[in-house]
């Protein structure tokens, strides 16, 4: 779960830098892509860990 939090923080920082610094709009796009990928990964792990084997 630490990796998920780290990637969310990195995505937010890239997005903020991309918006604030002129000419670095691509960082904003990269930040959004990283955030979406991280949320999809977290949802996939959460969904897999919720299943219990049937006895």
Phi, psi and omega in degrees: 000338179294322179295323179297313179297319179298316180292326176295317179296317178297318180297318179294318178296317177298319179295316180295314178297319180296325179282320186281324185269127181293134178087002179244039181295335179296332177294327177297317179294318178297320178299319178294317180297317179296319180295314180296317179296320180293318179294323177294319178296317180296319179295320179296316179294320181294320180293318180292323184283345181281345182274138177245141178294143180275132180263000000 
